[in-house]
């Protein structure tokens, strides 16, 4: 399956499903590779997003020299627009008080969407909820009415956003539940893992919905589910 078709397939499933499928593909559970705090979804009703990570660090607590800020801003946009696409911006706010100034709002969501970015994940803040691009999913740790001195510090390096450690080019899947990183060597294994998980869970769900459901039938259902390969 080519990357475009694979991403389209993965967008059909919520991020918890992808997390479970990754456990099957990996052969074990893990406590890393996903966001660890509740993030606010700008548009909870939007379907999941999938894309290649574009990593950036920002701050908003210190004044900047305007020409240098614009230079760094444009360099970041150049980086964002490069192949591979679609992309997901993974933005670490490195201030001691993350979210003091919002990087995400009306202008930046429209610019990012125009440059092939489908969404963002940040430990910082967002604003302009009614004016953001309606198809751009932003997951942020907080809201702020101001952008303060927000500025790009660096990009293309490993970032840590709410416990999700991501490097440039990794695949990120996100929705209103949070975000998860998909190792590239497991990408092709996910469709089969999702199918296996669904077939195993169906046995348990079907049993639980039948009249007369008891602990005995639950044990039988677990045994039957465990036999599905």
Buried (B, 14 or more C-beta within 10 A) or exposed (E): EEBEEBBEBBBEBBBEBBBBBBEBBBEEEEEEBBBEEEBBBBBEEBEBBBBBBBBBBBBBBEEBEEEEBEEBBEBBBEBBBEEEBBBBBBBBBBBEEBBBBBBBBBEBBBBBBEBBBBBBBBBBBBBBBEEBBEEBBBBBBBBBEEBBBBBBBBBBEBBBBBBBBBEBEBBBBBBBBBBBBBEEEBBEBBBEBBEBBBEBBEBBEEBEEEEEEEEEEEEEBBEBBEEEE
